[in-house]
Each structure stands twice: as C-alpha cells, then as structure tokens.
Amino acid sequence: MTEGPLVIDLHKILRKRLPKKISGLVPDFLITALTRLIRQKELNEILRVTYPSRGSEFSRKVLEHLNINVEVVGMDNIPEGKRLMFASNHPLGGLDGITLIAILGEKFGDNGIRFLVNDMLMNVEPLKEMFLPINKFGKQGREATVAINSAMASGSQIFQFPAGLCSRMNEKGEIKDLEWQKSFVSKAIEFKRDIVPVYFEGKNTQRFYKTARLRKRLGLKFNLEQILLPSEVCKARGNSYKIIFGKPVSWEELKRSGQSPKVLAEGLRSQVYSMSC
C-alpha cells in the first residue's frame, strides 16, 4: 500500500517511460498540455479526497465526490448462493467500471468479486486487489491465465466487459460496443457459471466520439481517443446513470444450444442492448 494519496505526475511518468532519445525530443510544454487534456489536477483531487479508501469504498467515494446519481434496476434478478459471471456493455471506459465495483462490491464484498481488466489498469492502486489482469503475451500471459482460471474455479463472482474497449458511435449515431469477445462464454461454460447480462445506460461527451471517428477516417490504428478517457471521468460530474441487471442465462442452456461461443457472445450482446427498451 502506498504512503499518502497516489499522485499522478505525467511529467515524471513520461520522462521515466520514454526512451532517452525520444524523451529529449519531447518539450515540457507538450507534456503540460497533456496534463491539462487529461485533467490531471482534478484527478489528483479525486485521489486526495478518497484516500485512504480502497475497493468498493473508494468507488463509492468517487461517485459521491463527483455527485453521480445511479439508478439500479433488477438486483432481485441476481440469485443468491450461485457462482456467476456478469457481462456488461462498456459505454464510459472508466466510470462505468467504478460504478459497478461500488454496487457489486457492496453486495458481495470486495473479496467476493473479481473484475477482469486490461493489465494497464493494475496501476489504479486503490482498486488493484479487485482486478484480474488480462495479459496475453509471454510469461505474464501464462501467469494471468493461471490466476484467471483459479478465480473462475473459486466462489468469487466474476465481472467483465466482453468488448474490451469502451463503446463507440456507429454510422447510425448509436453508442454501442464493438464486437464482444467470445472467451467469456467459453469460460462460463467451462466453469459452470450462469451469465448475468448487465446494461449500463450512459455515454461520454461528443468530443470523445468525434475524435474516435476522425482517427478512424485518418486510418490511424493507435486509439487516440483513449487519451481522453481520464478527462471523461471528470466531465461526468453531476451526471445520472441507470444500470439494469437481467435474468441469468444458464451455462447449461448455452452449452445445449450447440452454437459457437462467438455466436453466443453476439446473442448476449444483443440481449443486453434489448434491455435498454
């Protein structure tokens, strides 16, 4: 555990991580501009006022500090005494995860639920105990697989955003996830976990979606819009969100269907968005 609140210092982070030859070419004023873009000062204020809380308590304090209102529907659809997998759409790219940690952590306890996340999120110190990092490469990848399988076999509840990346705006102007990865279906069947579909009603600012569409039109592979996600947390101040928990889908039903995990994943994705009606 760190001593005192965690402090984000983009200057130190970039100077430490960039190769020396490249670091020397990056002027301080450019990094300063990035600190303003991600709203570093506001993020550090969140870390200050929530310290030393961790896990779901940290998440609840973040929501309180940002004056976020959350309406939760369908908690009675979550069965007691069963090992479950929660699968949700991912509209916000940060605050949706924080909100769901607050809700599910309160219900199951911080030791009773694990969130599968990109391994970069292990740097979010107050939440790291609740995270299971996904890393597909090398030794870390093998270790991550062992840790994930161990959690799947345990009594803890498992949560993930099957899309991996947060939602984008499609050509119809709809805010929807990209294709859901099939692995969560395969794991649910393998470890005999019913899947609870979750719909999170929310969206980022238009700046995020416009940046994503511009990047795509320019043919850039680097997800430039991801840089904006920290500032989206700060911009959400005063917002209201709605979360709907659907009825569990039996792993036995999924197995009996005879359909491929990819087809089943797409079906569950469609089911989640049908819950918004």
N, C-alpha and C positions, 0 to 999 in steps of 0.2 A: 504493500500500500504506500502511496506517495505521502510525503510530509507536506501538509498545506495543500491548498487547492491546485489542481492541474492548471498550468498556464500555457496557452497556445502562443508561440512566438514563431511566426512564419519566417522571419529573417534567419533565426538560428536553425530552424528545420531545413530550409532550403540550402543554406550555406554548408550544413553538415552533410546533406544527402547528395547534392550535386557534385559531379566530378570536378576537381580543382580547375581544370582547363575551362570548363563551362561556367563554373561559379564566378570566375574572374570576368567573364563577359556579361554577366547579368548585373545591371546597375541597381543600386539600392532603391532608387525612386520607383523602379518597376515592381520590386517586391512590396514596397509600401502601398502601391496601387492595388496589389493583390490582397493585402491585409484589409483594405477598405472594401474591396469587392466581396470578400467572404465575411465581412463584418466581424473581424477578429475581436475588436473591443467589446462588442455585445456578447459574443460567445464566451469570452473570459468572464464577463459579468455573470452569465448563467452559471459557469463553473464555480464562481466565488460564492454566490448566494445558495447554491445547492450543497456545497461542501459541509460536512464530510459524508453525506448520504451516498449510498450505493444501491445498485439493483433497482427494484421497482420503487423504492422510496425516492431515489434520485429522479426517476422518470416522473413520478407524481409531483415532485417539487419543480421540475422543469415546466410541466403543464401549468402549475399554479403561478409560477413567475411570469409566464407568457400569457396568462389569463385565457387559457384554452378551455373551451367548453366541449364536453364529449357526451353524446347520447349513445347509449349501448342498448341494443335490441337482441333478444334471443339467447340470453345467458342460460335460460332454462333448457335450451337445446343441448347444452353440454352435459353429457352423462357423468354421473359420479362413479368412481372406482374403476374406470377404464383407462387403458393406455391409448392416447390419442395423438394424431398428427393434425395440426392446424395449418391450413393453406390459405393465404390471403393475396388479394391484389396489392399492388405496391405503388400507390399514387404519389406519395410525397418524397420518398427517398431518404427519410430520416425521422421526421416527427411521427410518421405512422408507426414505425417500429418502437419508438419511445412510448407512444400511447398504448400500444398493445402490451408492452412489457409492464406498464403500470397496471393495466386491467388484469392480465393473466397472472402476473406475479402476486397480486393481491388475492386472487382466488386459489392458486396452487402453492404459493410460497416461492421465494426465489430459488430454493433448492429443488423445486418440483417442476421446473420448466426450463428448457434449453432452446435457444434461438440459433438456427443455422445462418451464418453470415459470411460475407466476404472477409478474408483474413485481415484485410486492412483495418477493419472495424475493431480489431483487438486493441487498437490504440486508444479506443474510448474507455479510458481507465475505470470510471465508475460502473460500467456495465460488463466488463470483461468476464466476470465469473458466470454470467448467464449465457455467454456466447460459445458457440461451437464453430471454430473457423473452418472454412472450406478452402483448401489449397490443393490443386490437382497435380502439382508437379514435384518430382524428386522425393527426398526423404520426408520433408514436411507433408507432402501429399499422402504418403503411406501412413504417417502418424495421425494425420487428420482423419483418414478413413477408419483407422482403428478406434479413435475417440468417438467418431460419429456412430459407428456400429455398436460401441459399448453403450452410448446414450440411448440408441434405438432399442437395445435389449433391456434397458433399465425400466424403472417405474416412472421416470420423469415424462412429462408431456413435451412434445417436440413441435416447434413452430418454424415455419419458413415462408419466404416469399418466392414461389417457384419461378417467377420471371427473372430473378436475379437483379436486374436493373429496374429502376423505377419507371412508371408509366410515361408514355409519350403521347403527343397528339397525332392522331392518324389523319389521312386525307379528308375524312368526313368531319374533322373538327372534334372528334371524340377523344377523351382522355382514357386510354386503355393500355394494359400491359402488353409487352411483347410476348412472343410465344413462351408458354410455360415449359420448363424443363421436365422431362419425364421421370427423373430419378426419384422424386418424392413419392410417386405412385409405386414404383418398384420397391422402394424401402418400406412403404406402408404394408404392402402385401407380404414382403419377406418377414417383417417383424410383427405381423398381425395387429396392425393399428388401424382403427377406423379413422377416416379423414373428416375433419370438421371444416367445411367451407366458410370463409370469412370475407365479407365485403366491407371495405373501408371507403367511405364516401368523402372525397376531398380532392384538392388539386393544388398545384403550385401556381406561381404567377405566370402571366403571359410571357414575360421575359425568358423564362426557362424554356418554354415550348418553342418560342421563336428562335432562340439560339440553337436548339436541337435541330429544327428544320433547316436553318441556314447552314449548319455544319454538314448536314446530310446532302444538301444541294451542292455544296462545295466539294463533296466527295472525301471529306476528312474522316479517317477511321477513329482517331482519338476522340473520346466522348467529352468534348469541350464543355458541354453544358453541366457536366458533373461538378465542375468547379463552383457552380452557382448554388449547389445544394446546401452548404452550410448557411449561406445568407437566407435561403428559403425558410429555414427554421426560425430565424429572427423575424422575417417578414410575416410569419404566421400569427404574430401576436394578436390576441383578441378573436381569433377565428373559432368557428364551431364545426365539429365533425360528427359523423354518425357511423357507428360500427354495427354490423349485423352478423350474428353467428347463426349459421344454418344448421339443419339437422345433419348428424353424422352420416357419412356414406360408408357402408360396411366393406371392410377389406375382402371379405368372402364374396360379396356381390361383385366387386371389381375383378376378382380372380375368376369367378364363374363366367363373366362376360365373354371371355376368350379374346377380348380386344387387346391390342398392343398398349404398352404404357404410354406411348406418345398420343395415341387416340384418346385414351382415358384422361390424360392430362388436359388435353384440349377440351374434352367434355366437362371436366371440373371447372376449368377456366370459364367456360360459357355459363355454367351453373352459378358461379359466383356473380357474374355480371347480371344474370337474370334476377338476382336477389335485390337489385337496386330499384326494381319497378315497384 
